Amino acid sequence: MFPEYHFPPLDFRRLTRDDLPLMHRWLNTPHVDQWYGEGGDFEAIAAKYIPYIEGDKPTHPYLILYGDTPIGYIQTYRIDDYPHYAQQLALGDGPAAGLDLFIGEGAFVHQGLGPLAIRAFLRTVVFALLPVTRCVIGPAVANFSAIRAYEKAGFRYLKAVQLPNEPSPEYIMVIDRADLD
């Protein structure tokens, strides 16, 4: 199990079952649903996230906290733990982690917290606890504000990949462990 780390005012803690109503609310807000696309009924959201919470699937789920206030969601996973996705990405160059996130609370969107949260999470969770040398993130090619936030966090463009059953290509971006030093 991954530990929790503290970098005031930003912090992370593992997602729990008690957080599922919050996830349900966030995933059904227009600014999250537009790009994350996992809104729906509570049961469907619980069915997706409970296996992460309980460790039955190899994705590590966290809440992003601003002080004591949950403001968003962030998760990481080893790309190789999802062979079909790994094959689609065809990264090569050593073991990689994936990263997905959103700011769920509207008052905290477009406040510059995304890049700060990402850098802290990369240092304290992804590169500290996973046996990986790089991390990738794949926003939709049209999600310009996310792409800009990821660039501010240090990610650089690698390639665009059209995944099966996805409406638009992913804009694959990468950051290496050495980029954080």
N, C-alpha and C positions, 0 to 999 in steps of 0.2 A: 504494500500500500504506500502511496506517495504521501509524504508529510505536508504540512501547511507551512507557509513562509510569510513573513511580515515585512512589507516595505511601505510604511505609511506615506501618503494616505491610501495607497493601493495595496491590496492584499488578496489572497486566494484561499479558498477552502473547498474541500471536496463537496461535490453535489450529494445531497441525501434525498431520501424519499420525501421528507418534509418540504423539500424545495420544489417538488413537482407542480403544485398549484402556481407557483411563481413562473416556472418554465412554461406552463400552459398559457398563462397570461402573456408573457413575452413573445412566445412563438406565434401568437395570434394578433400581435400588433402589426399595423401595416409596414412600418419601417424595418421590422425584422423579417416578416413574411415575404416581403418583396425580394429579398436576396437569399434568405436561409430556407424558405419554402417548406417548413415542417409544421405549420399550424395545423389545427384540426381539433378533434375532441380529446378530452383529458385521457381517456383510456389508450388511445393510439400513442400519445406522447409518453405516457407512463410505460407502455410496452417497449418503446424504443430506448428510454433512458434507464430503466431499472436494471437491465443487464450490464450497463456501464457502472452503475452505482454498486452493484453486487459483485463486480469483477468477473462476470460470466462472458463478457466480450472485452477485447484488449484495447478499449478506448478509456482514457482517464479523464473524467469530467470534473470541472471546477466552476465555482462561482467567482466572478470578479467582484471584489468588495471595494467600496470607497469609504474608508473608515469602517463603520459597522454596517453600512448600507449595501446590499447586493445591487449591482448595477448592470451586470452582464454575465455571460457564460463563455467559458473557454475550455477547449478539450485538446488533448494530444494523443497520439498513437504512433506506433512504429508502422511505417508504410508496408514493410514486409509482412506484417500481421494481417494484411488485407491483400492477398496475392492478385486478385483481379485488378484492383486499383494500381498496385505496383506495376503490373504488366502494362496497363494503359499509360502510366506515367513514363515508364522506361527511363528511370533516372540514372542508373549506374552510379559510379563515384561513391561507393560506400553506403553504410546504413543511414537511413533518413527517417525523420519523424514528420508527421503531418500535424497541422494546427488549424483549428477552426474556432471562430469566436463571433460574438455579437454583443453590442451594448443594448440591453433590453429596456432600460429606463430612458424614456424620451428626453428628460431634462439633462442627461449626461451625453447625449449624442452630439457630435460635432464640437466637442469641448477640448479635443486634443488628448484625451485619456487613452485612446486605443493604442497608439505607438508606445506610450509609457507602460501600459499593462503588458503589451506583447514583449517588450524588452525584459521586463522584470520576470515574466513567466518563462521566457527562454532561458534566462540565467538560473532561475531557482528551481525549475521543474524540468523542462525539456532537456537541456544540456547537462544539468546536474544529476538527473536520475535515469535518463534513458541512454542506452549504449548506441548513440547516433553521432554522426559527424556533421550533419546538416538537417535543416528543417525546411519544409515546403508548405506553402499556403496557396490555395487556388480559388480566388474570387472569380465571379463571372466577369467576362471581358468588358461588360458595360458598367460594372460597379466601380466607377471612377473614384469615389470618395474612399472606398476600402483600399483600392490600389494605392492611392496617395498615402493613406495611413500606413500601409505596409512598407512603402518606400521610406517613409520617415523612420520606421522601426529598423531599417537596414536591409530589408528584402530587395532583391533585384530580379528582374524579369528573366525567365529561362525559356519558356515556350508556351504556346497555346495548345490545349488538348481538348478535343471533343470526346466526351465520355458518352457511352451508350445511355439512353434514357434521360439525358440532361438536355434542357432546352437550348443552352448556349455553351460555347466552349469555356473551359476554365483557363484563366490567365495565371499560369504556374509561375510562382516566384520562389526564390530560394535564399536562405541565409546559412552560412557555414558557422560552425562553432568558433572558428578563429576570428570571425567578423565581430564578435562581442568583446574581444580582448582590448 
